Amino acid sequence: MYYYRSGNTQIGPVSIEQMRNAITPSTYVWASGMPYWKQASEVPELRMLFNVADNSHVTIMPPKPNNHLVLSIIAILACQPLGIVAVIMSILSDSSYKRGDYNDAVSKAKLAKILSLIGLISMGAFFVSFILFEILLPVLMLSLSALASIST
């Protein structure tokens, strides 16, 4: 037996047959054993009243996560071996998503991003140190030797 709301009025208890022409899919209903009021279209036993298909077995996947493939390729172009692993993780992320394993896809995409960023940051650190030690250091040494020759 069910109860349903019509405006601010609670009607019931009534059978499913008594509700056939009295409710719509958006009418709120309740029966003993239900934790809270639900729309009639959400109750499996009442769906037949509205020809609503039971899609409870259908899962909707979240949008495909960014696999960071472009970032991974840039890491390869920066001559970073981590970029190769990052590209592999990007491809595996897509495969996991197509297989329906969203959490694994997100995990592999994050790993691809981390590996790419580590590679790019280490390459940036290398270039900064190269500039400091190969270009600025000789200039500094020349300046110091010029100062030393002036003071003597």
C-alpha positions, 0 to 999 in steps of 0.5 A: 500500500502506498501514500501519495501527495496531491498538492499539500494533501497526503492520500492513502493508503491506496493500492497501485491500481488505485493510483493508476490515473491519480499520479504522475511520474513526478508525484511524491509517493511513500510506502512502508519500508521506504526511507523517504518520499520519492518521485513515483518514477523512481520507484521500480514497482510504479514505473509500469504506470508510466512506461518508464524504462528501468535504467538502473543498470545503466551507469553513466561515466564521468567525462574522460579525464585529461590524459596530458598527452600533449604535456608528455610529448613536450617532455619527450621533445625536451629529451626527458626519458620520463616523457616516454613513460608519461606518454605510455601512461597517457595512452593507458589512461585512455584505454582504462577509460574505454574499458570503463575503469574511470578511477584507473584512468584518472590515476594514470592521467595524474601519473602522466602529468606528474612524470611530465612535470618532473621531466620539464622542471628538471630540464628547466633546472638544467638550463638555469644551471647551464646559464649560471655556470657556463655563461655568467661564471666566466663573466664573473671570473673576468670581472674579478680578474680585472678588479684584481689587476686594477688593485695591483 
